[in-house]
Amino acid sequence: MATTRRHDVKDLSLAPEGVRRIRWADRQMPVLTAIRERFAAEQPLNGYRVSACLHVTTETANLMRTLKAGGADVVLCASNPLSTQDDVAAALVDEFDISVFAIKGEDNDTYYQHIEAAVDHKPQLTMDDGADVIGVLHSMRREQLGDIIAGMEETTTGVIRLKAMEADGALAFPVIAVNEARTKHLFDNRYGTGQSTIDGIIRATNVLFAGKRFVVAGYGWTGRGVALRARGMGAHVIVTEVDPMRALEALMDGYEVMPISEAARVGDIFCTATGDKHVIDAQHIESMKDGAILCNTGHFNVEINIPALRSLAAETREARHFVEEFTLADGRRLYLLAEGRLVNISAAEGHPAIVMDMSFANQALATEYAVQHAASLEHKVYPVPTEIDEEIARLKLETMGVSIDRLTAEQAKYLASWDEGT
Ligand SMILES: NC(=O)c1ccc[n+]([C@@H]2O[C@H](COP(=O)([O-])OP(=O)(O)OC[C@H]3O[C@@H](n4cnc5c(N)ncnc54)[C@H](O)[C@@H]3O)[C@@H](O)[C@H]2O)c1
């Protein structure tokens, strides 16, 4: 179909493949599908302009379709220069009549031009994965801040940035931290990132995990998932941490725990998952073995000190698609995957749809909640209401054909009492 929608995508002729893949993902997203059907009937977002900045994947496409079905006027841009699936971007414009500004591999200037194009939509609601739209609104488009009812934030790093803004009194509208929903981070960050990160590393390198020393920096929700899946592939997993509680947990989960300065000397594959900066720094790079592979699955490409890696290298070349080889002065070669950006979504397809079903059900229902409760929300970061979170868990189990027990009246009374000890 010929589109009149504003857009900047790679090639509209890719749309048919994008449509096939979006529909494939949709089959794994029954909770979101049910919400879409209800939204179509009830129109809870009727007339609201939404600017979304998310990874442009098949799952995101189904979220955009859901918001549109609910009556919203939606524009989408990429939340990472490397994560866009060009066929999906084309399909959204051509088949689903949604404006998209995203091209895989876009340079930094284009990336920000695309965010500005999304902000030109004059949103009343924002949806971020890393707080970039909110960042642009607060820095360059302050005159639009008054139009915004609320924002939604998808990831840990975005929530950290927004809580810092709230603490400084700088946040100009309410934000719902979708990442904080248990049906988001317990599953998306852990199992989604766990599987897709391994997938990204393997697609980029075709390396065998069995017998390798695999270093995971950070044992949060994502790090736990990556460590678990790497162990499942036969790797010897080493965890580095700065938080004693998390380090202890990693140790008792059966992993080796040590500082990055020690892990750097023995690791074959390194994966950062911290949301922190320069976790792998120049001195660590200097002590790595010939052939070491470095990648990141945290939100920004700052976890590995890439400028230091470049300055230590005598020579660089592309060894494979998504693999850059750095030859150091003494001849050792190190391999950086996907420019140090989220490897799971740059070199693979990101989280499987069955997991994103829950994350994006949270996004859709949090958006509806924000519209319904706009008058009572302050300029703060709010969690997703527990009722929404629990309802998504219930629906997910139901769509998976799993039923669970219910408390009997006697059990409910027993659990609520303080004097019924035996
Ligand atoms: N790749 C993806 O698709 C994906 C999905 C979800 C989240 N994320 C991103 O992954 C990052 C981590 O998210 P999370 O939910 O696991 O966060 P988290 O807060 O649960 O865990 C981060 C962990 O890193 C540790 N850490 C911080 N600095 C460190 C350092 N210098 N060395 C070692 N450990 C350090 C912290 O102590 C913490 O335990 C964030 O940037 C988040 O936005 C990526």
The ligand as an SDF file (V2000), in Angstrom:
LIG
                    3D

 44 48  0  0  0  0  0  0  0  0999 V2000
   20.4680   -6.3900   26.2200 N   0  0  0  0  0  0  0  0  0  0  0  0
   19.1920   -6.1690   26.5010 C   0  0  0  0  0  0  0  0  0  0  0  0
   18.2990   -6.4620   25.7190 O   0  0  0  0  0  0  0  0  0  0  0  0
   18.8490   -5.6040   27.8440 C   0  0  0  0  0  0  0  0  0  0  0  0
   17.6480   -5.9660   28.4680 C   0  0  0  0  0  0  0  0  0  0  0  0
   17.3750   -5.4430   29.7430 C   0  0  0  0  0  0  0  0  0  0  0  0
   18.2650   -4.5600   30.3320 C   0  0  0  0  0  0  0  0  0  0  0  0
   19.4040   -4.1930   29.6540 N   0  0  0  0  0  0  0  0  0  0  0  0
   20.4050   -3.2730   30.2170 C   0  0  0  0  0  0  0  0  0  0  0  0
   21.3630   -4.0860   30.9010 O   0  0  0  0  0  0  0  0  0  0  0  0
   21.9760   -3.3010   31.9430 C   0  0  0  0  0  0  0  0  0  0  0  0
   21.8370   -4.0470   33.2720 C   0  0  0  0  0  0  0  0  0  0  0  0
   20.4660   -4.1940   33.5900 O   0  0  0  0  0  0  0  0  0  0  0  0
   19.9680   -5.0680   34.8220 P   0  0  0  0  0  0  0  0  0  0  0  0
   18.4900   -5.0520   34.7640 O   0  0  0  0  0  0  0  0  0  0  0  0
   20.7190   -6.3430   34.8730 O   0  0  0  0  0  0  0  0  0  0  0  0
   20.4630   -4.1140   36.0140 O   0  0  0  0  0  0  0  0  0  0  0  0
   20.7400   -4.5070   37.5520 P   0  0  0  0  0  0  0  0  0  0  0  0
   20.7720   -3.2150   38.2640 O   0  0  0  0  0  0  0  0  0  0  0  0
   19.7890   -5.5800   37.9660 O   0  0  0  0  0  0  0  0  0  0  0  0
   22.1980   -5.1590   37.5240 O   0  0  0  0  0  0  0  0  0  0  0  0
   23.3690   -4.4720   37.2370 C   0  0  0  0  0  0  0  0  0  0  0  0
   24.4670   -5.1060   38.0830 C   0  0  0  0  0  0  0  0  0  0  0  0
   25.7390   -4.5990   37.6630 O   0  0  0  0  0  0  0  0  0  0  0  0
   26.5420   -4.4270   38.8160 C   0  0  0  0  0  0  0  0  0  0  0  0
   27.6340   -3.4900   38.5090 N   0  0  0  0  0  0  0  0  0  0  0  0
   27.6000   -2.1310   38.4240 C   0  0  0  0  0  0  0  0  0  0  0  0
   28.8250   -1.6510   38.1240 N   0  0  0  0  0  0  0  0  0  0  0  0
   29.6380   -2.7330   38.0190 C   0  0  0  0  0  0  0  0  0  0  0  0
   31.0290   -2.8970   37.7540 C   0  0  0  0  0  0  0  0  0  0  0  0
   31.8210   -1.8390   37.5350 N   0  0  0  0  0  0  0  0  0  0  0  0
   31.5310   -4.1580   37.7200 N   0  0  0  0  0  0  0  0  0  0  0  0
   30.7510   -5.2440   37.9510 C   0  0  0  0  0  0  0  0  0  0  0  0
   29.4290   -5.1420   38.2310 N   0  0  0  0  0  0  0  0  0  0  0  0
   28.8890   -3.8980   38.2630 C   0  0  0  0  0  0  0  0  0  0  0  0
   25.5700   -3.9210   39.8720 C   0  0  0  0  0  0  0  0  0  0  0  0
   26.0890   -4.1160   41.1790 O   0  0  0  0  0  0  0  0  0  0  0  0
   24.3440   -4.7730   39.5830 C   0  0  0  0  0  0  0  0  0  0  0  0
   24.3360   -5.9720   40.3420 O   0  0  0  0  0  0  0  0  0  0  0  0
   21.2680   -1.9570   31.9290 C   0  0  0  0  0  0  0  0  0  0  0  0
   22.0100   -1.0650   31.1320 O   0  0  0  0  0  0  0  0  0  0  0  0
   19.9410   -2.2770   31.2380 C   0  0  0  0  0  0  0  0  0  0  0  0
   19.3440   -1.1340   30.6970 O   0  0  0  0  0  0  0  0  0  0  0  0
   19.7230   -4.7130   28.4490 C   0  0  0  0  0  0  0  0  0  0  0  0
  1  2  1  0
  2  3  2  0
  2  4  1  0
  4  5  1  0
  4 44  2  0
  5  6  2  0
  6  7  1  0
  7  8  2  0
  8  9  1  0
  8 44  1  0
  9 10  1  0
  9 42  1  0
 10 11  1  0
 11 12  1  0
 11 40  1  0
 12 13  1  0
 13 14  1  0
 14 15  2  0
 14 16  1  0
 14 17  1  0
 17 18  1  0
 18 19  2  0
 18 20  1  0
 18 21  1  0
 21 22  1  0
 22 23  1  0
 23 24  1  0
 23 38  1  0
 24 25  1  0
 25 26  1  0
 25 36  1  0
 26 27  1  0
 26 35  1  0
 27 28  2  0
 28 29  1  0
 29 30  1  0
 29 35  2  0
 30 31  1  0
 30 32  2  0
 32 33  1  0
 33 34  2  0
 34 35  1  0
 36 37  1  0
 36 38  1  0
 38 39  1  0
 40 41  1  0
 40 42  1  0
 42 43  1  0
M  CHG  2   8   1  16  -1
M  END
$$$$
